[in-house]
Every structure is written in C-alpha cells, then in structure tokens.
Amino acid sequence: MSDYYDRNPILCREVFYGEGYSSVGGEEVSKILAGFLRKKSDLSILDVGSGPGGFAFFIARTLEANVIGIDISENMVTLAQERLACSDVAQKVKFQLSNVETVEFPAECFDAVFWRSSLLHIPIRRKEGVLRRMMKWLKPGGQFISMDLCSTNDVEDGQGFQQYLDYLHAECLDVESYEKLLKKVGLKEIFVKEDNNAYMRKTAEEIADADRRRSDILKLVSEETYQSTLQYWFDKRKWIEARAISHVYFVAHK
C-alpha cells in the first residue's frame, strides 16, 4: 500500500466510492454518521482523517456545520483544498495537514469529533493518549462518533489475518476492549452497533456496480487498479465472513 496516498490512486478510489471518498459506503456512511448527532445546528466539527473531504463537505452542506478536517496525507489535504476553493461551503470548511497525535486545538471547541476508519491506524499503545487529547477539545456534552474496524480475536488463519492488518496499517481492538477504552478516558452513554450485514450489502452493490461499469471505469483507471480494488473488497468480505473483523459504529459523549 506504498502508493495508497498518491494522488492518482486517491482519484481512482473516487471512481468507485464517489467524489471525496476513499472508503466503502461513500455518502451513505456519511448520512449514518451525521444521523448520530444530537445537536443539529450551530455545529463545530472535527473530522479526523478527513481524506479528500467527502464527509466534511457533506456535513457542512446538510447541517451548515463549521468543519475542520485533518489528515496526515499531503495529497489528500491538497485535493480537498483544491475542491474547497471552488465549493459552496468554502467559508465553513477548513482542511489542514496535521497529525491528531500532535495537533493543538483550544479546549472545549468542538461539538463532535468524527473518526471514519481512522482510529484503527493509531497503534493500540497510543490510542488512549489520542482519545485523552480529544476529550480536552470536546465541549461539555460533545460527542465522539466513530466507524471503526474491530477484531474478534477468533481467527483460524492468524498469520494471514495479521498480513491483512499490516496491509491496512491497522491495529484493531475487539469491541469490548474498545468500549472499555472509551469509558476509561471519560466518555459516557456508549452506544455500539455492529454493522456487518450492511457492510456486506454495500460491498456487494459496489462490486456489482463496478462490473456493470467496467468498460467505462477502465477508461479512467488501469486494469491493475481495477483488479486491486476488487481484491480489496473480496479480502474485507473474506475476513468479515470468517468473523475475524467487524465494522462497528461507536457513539458516546463527554
């Protein structure tokens, strides 16, 4: 995945997931995440791992939220900023090249912090420290909202599964450990929803759509990129079916 964050692969993934998105579900997942918000107006949002900006643009347009998106990929941030410059929400969204482990924000400045498949990339030993930093930025009652990948610690092919996690640059907790960590840093009323069925449905739709559009897609991306994307879907479905991983939503508040 050495070139995962190069500009062309980012643009290629958007062919499959929609402009502004680099992961399964695209805008459909954005709607689910936004639906967890308690507060619906006058929002100040932090989007951690904002990528090419899809979620930030979505929530700025639909809820008129003020959004800061941070990402460690210069190519992701540059692409998002290029689109922001000519967008209808340029006054409401800001993208910056920042690492959530070192970036600084004022205390109690965000109504919600979103983590869309981003906390999984923080090493397990450092997740608590990152979440404690986030707690300082959340307003009283502010929300933690995450879509993440959790392991089940029940894998027959342990070596193959570890290779898969290494490919993703992921270190995953099981659901119970994740929930305990959220409680440990002070988050309350933790809501957990495993969503494997919806994920499997969505990936099946995306695979079928890619097959229908294959000839058009191959005008935009190489056969190698097309096959690589298919393999990404197949690998994820394999490990979900093997009950090695789960797609899980976590919602809690300060």
C-alpha positions as CSV (number, residue, x, y, z in Angstrom):
1,M,0.0,0.0,0.0
2,S,3.0,2.3,-0.5
3,D,1.2,4.3,-3.1
4,Y,-2.2,4.3,-1.4
5,Y,-1.9,8.1,-0.6
6,D,-0.6,9.1,-4.0
7,R,-2.9,11.4,-6.0
8,N,-3.8,9.0,-8.8
9,P,-4.9,6.1,-6.5
10,I,-6.9,8.6,-4.5
11,L,-8.7,9.8,-7.6
12,C,-9.2,6.2,-8.7
13,R,-10.9,5.2,-5.5
14,E,-13.3,8.0,-6.0
15,V,-14.4,6.4,-9.2
16,F,-15.8,3.5,-7.1
17,Y,-16.9,5.3,-3.9
18,G,-17.9,8.8,-5.1
19,E,-16.1,12.2,-5.2
20,G,-14.5,13.0,-1.9
21,Y,-14.5,9.4,-0.6
22,S,-11.7,6.8,-0.3
23,S,-13.6,4.0,1.5
24,V,-16.7,1.7,1.2
25,G,-20.1,3.3,1.6
26,G,-19.2,6.8,0.4
27,E,-22.1,9.3,1.1
28,E,-24.3,6.5,2.5
29,V,-21.9,6.1,5.5
30,S,-21.8,9.9,5.9
31,K,-25.6,10.0,6.3
32,I,-25.4,7.3,9.0
33,L,-22.6,9.1,10.9
34,A,-24.4,12.5,10.7
35,G,-27.5,10.9,12.0
36,F,-25.9,10.2,15.3
37,L,-25.5,13.8,16.1
38,R,-27.7,15.0,19.0
39,K,-27.2,18.7,18.1
40,K,-28.3,19.7,14.6
41,S,-27.4,23.4,14.3
42,D,-24.6,25.8,15.1
43,L,-22.1,22.9,15.0
44,S,-18.4,22.9,15.3
45,I,-17.0,19.6,14.0
46,L,-13.5,18.0,13.8
47,D,-13.1,15.3,11.1
48,V,-10.1,13.1,11.9
49,G,-8.6,11.5,8.8
50,S,-10.7,13.7,6.5
51,G,-9.2,12.3,3.3
52,P,-10.3,14.0,0.1
53,G,-13.1,15.8,2.1
54,G,-16.3,13.9,1.3
55,F,-17.7,13.8,4.8
56,A,-16.6,17.4,5.7
57,F,-18.4,18.7,2.6
58,F,-21.4,16.6,3.3
59,I,-21.9,17.8,6.9
60,A,-21.2,21.4,6.0
61,R,-23.9,21.4,3.3
62,T,-26.5,19.4,5.1
63,L,-26.2,20.8,8.6
64,E,-24.4,24.0,7.9
65,A,-21.7,22.9,10.3
66,N,-18.3,24.5,10.6
67,V,-15.8,21.7,10.0
68,I,-12.1,21.3,10.4
69,G,-10.7,18.3,8.6
70,I,-7.2,17.0,9.4
71,D,-5.2,14.3,7.7
72,I,-1.6,13.2,7.6
73,S,-1.6,12.8,3.9
74,E,-0.4,15.8,2.0
75,N,-2.0,14.6,-1.2
76,M,-5.4,14.0,0.5
77,V,-5.3,17.5,2.0
78,T,-4.2,19.2,-1.2
79,L,-7.0,17.6,-3.2
80,A,-9.6,18.6,-0.6
81,Q,-8.3,22.1,-0.5
82,E,-8.4,22.4,-4.3
83,R,-12.1,21.4,-4.3
84,L,-12.8,23.6,-1.3
85,A,-11.6,26.7,-3.2
86,C,-14.4,26.5,-5.7
87,S,-17.1,25.0,-3.4
88,D,-20.3,26.5,-2.0
89,V,-19.1,25.8,1.6
90,A,-15.7,27.5,1.4
91,Q,-16.4,29.7,4.4
92,K,-17.5,26.7,6.6
93,V,-14.8,24.1,6.0
94,K,-11.0,24.1,6.6
95,F,-8.6,21.3,5.7
96,Q,-5.2,21.1,7.3
97,L,-2.2,18.8,7.2
98,S,-2.0,17.6,10.8
99,N,-1.4,14.6,12.9
100,V,-4.1,14.1,15.6
101,E,-1.3,13.0,18.0
102,T,0.4,16.4,17.9
103,V,-2.0,19.0,16.6
104,E,-3.3,21.6,19.0
105,F,-6.8,23.0,19.4
106,P,-8.4,25.2,22.1
107,A,-10.1,23.5,25.0
108,E,-13.8,22.7,24.6
109,C,-14.0,23.9,21.0
110,F,-15.8,21.1,19.2
111,D,-19.4,19.8,19.5
112,A,-18.3,16.5,17.9
113,V,-15.2,14.7,16.7
114,F,-15.7,12.1,13.9
115,W,-13.4,9.2,13.3
116,R,-14.2,7.5,10.0
117,S,-11.9,4.4,9.7
118,S,-9.1,6.5,11.2
119,L,-8.6,5.5,14.9
120,L,-7.7,2.0,13.7
121,H,-4.5,3.4,12.2
122,I,-3.3,4.6,15.6
123,P,-1.2,1.9,17.4
124,I,-3.0,0.3,20.3
125,R,-0.5,1.6,22.8
126,R,-1.2,5.2,21.7
127,K,-4.9,5.1,21.3
128,E,-5.7,6.2,24.9
129,G,-3.4,9.2,24.7
130,V,-5.0,10.3,21.5
131,L,-8.5,10.0,23.0
132,R,-7.5,11.9,26.0
133,R,-6.3,14.8,23.8
134,M,-9.7,14.6,22.0
135,M,-11.5,14.9,25.4
136,K,-9.9,18.3,26.0
137,W,-11.2,19.6,22.7
138,L,-14.8,18.4,23.2
139,K,-17.3,20.8,24.7
140,P,-19.3,19.5,27.7
141,G,-21.7,17.0,26.2
142,G,-19.8,16.9,23.0
143,Q,-19.8,13.7,21.0
144,F,-17.3,11.0,20.0
145,I,-18.6,9.4,16.8
146,S,-16.7,6.6,15.1
147,M,-16.9,4.0,12.4
148,D,-14.1,1.6,13.0
149,L,-12.8,-1.9,12.3
150,C,-12.7,-4.2,15.3
151,S,-11.1,-7.6,15.6
152,T,-12.7,-10.6,17.2
153,N,-9.6,-12.5,18.4
154,D,-11.1,-15.6,16.9
155,V,-9.1,-16.3,13.7
156,E,-8.0,-19.7,12.4
157,D,-5.5,-18.2,9.9
158,G,-3.8,-15.9,12.3
159,Q,-0.8,-15.3,10.0
160,G,-2.9,-14.4,7.0
161,F,-5.1,-12.1,9.1
162,Q,-2.1,-10.3,10.5
163,Q,-0.8,-9.8,7.0
164,Y,-4.1,-8.3,6.1
165,L,-3.9,-5.9,9.1
166,D,-0.4,-5.0,8.2
167,Y,-1.5,-4.1,4.6
168,L,-4.1,-1.8,6.1
169,H,-1.6,-0.4,8.6
170,A,-4.2,-1.2,11.2
171,E,-4.1,-2.2,14.9
172,C,-7.6,-3.2,16.0
173,L,-9.2,-3.7,19.4
174,D,-12.1,-6.1,20.0
175,V,-15.4,-4.4,20.7
176,E,-15.3,-5.0,24.4
177,S,-11.8,-3.5,24.7
178,Y,-12.8,-0.5,22.6
179,E,-15.8,0.2,24.8
180,K,-13.6,-0.1,27.9
181,L,-11.1,2.3,26.5
182,L,-13.9,4.9,25.8
183,K,-15.1,4.6,29.3
184,K,-11.5,4.9,30.7
185,V,-11.0,8.3,29.1
186,G,-14.3,9.5,30.5
187,L,-16.8,9.1,27.7
188,K,-20.4,8.3,28.7
189,E,-23.5,6.5,27.5
190,I,-21.6,4.5,24.9
191,F,-23.7,3.2,22.0
192,V,-22.3,0.3,20.0
193,K,-23.7,-1.0,16.7
194,E,-22.0,-3.8,14.7
195,D,-23.0,-3.3,11.1
196,N,-21.5,-6.2,9.2
197,N,-24.7,-7.1,7.3
198,A,-25.0,-3.5,5.9
199,Y,-21.3,-3.6,5.0
200,M,-21.7,-6.8,3.1
201,R,-24.7,-5.5,1.3
202,K,-22.9,-2.3,0.3
203,T,-19.8,-4.0,-0.9
204,A,-21.9,-6.4,-3.0
205,E,-23.7,-3.4,-4.5
206,E,-20.3,-1.7,-5.2
207,I,-18.9,-4.9,-6.8
208,A,-21.9,-5.3,-9.0
209,D,-21.9,-1.6,-10.0
210,A,-18.2,-1.9,-10.9
211,D,-18.9,-4.9,-13.0
212,R,-21.7,-3.1,-14.9
213,R,-19.5,0.0,-15.4
214,R,-16.3,-2.0,-16.1
215,S,-15.7,-0.7,-19.7
216,D,-16.2,2.9,-18.6
217,I,-14.1,2.5,-15.5
218,L,-11.2,1.1,-17.5
219,K,-11.2,4.4,-19.5
220,L,-10.3,6.1,-16.2
221,V,-8.2,3.6,-14.3
222,S,-5.8,0.8,-15.3
223,E,-6.8,-2.9,-15.2
224,E,-4.3,-3.3,-12.3
225,T,-6.1,-0.6,-10.3
226,Y,-9.5,-2.1,-11.1
227,Q,-8.4,-5.6,-10.0
228,S,-6.7,-4.2,-6.9
229,T,-10.0,-2.5,-5.8
230,L,-11.9,-5.7,-6.4
231,Q,-9.4,-7.6,-4.3
232,Y,-9.8,-5.1,-1.5
233,W,-13.5,-5.7,-1.4
234,F,-13.1,-9.5,-1.6
235,D,-10.4,-9.5,1.2
236,K,-12.6,-7.4,3.5
237,R,-15.6,-9.6,2.9
238,K,-13.5,-12.8,3.5
239,W,-12.4,-11.6,6.9
240,I,-15.9,-10.5,7.9
241,E,-17.3,-13.8,6.8
242,A,-14.6,-15.5,8.8
243,R,-15.7,-13.5,11.9
244,A,-12.2,-12.1,12.2
245,I,-13.3,-8.5,12.0
246,S,-16.4,-6.4,12.3
247,H,-17.5,-3.0,11.1
248,V,-18.7,-1.1,14.2
249,Y,-20.2,2.3,15.0
250,F,-19.4,3.8,18.4
251,V,-21.1,6.9,19.7
252,A,-20.5,8.5,23.1
253,H,-20.4,11.9,24.8
254,K,-18.3,13.8,27.2
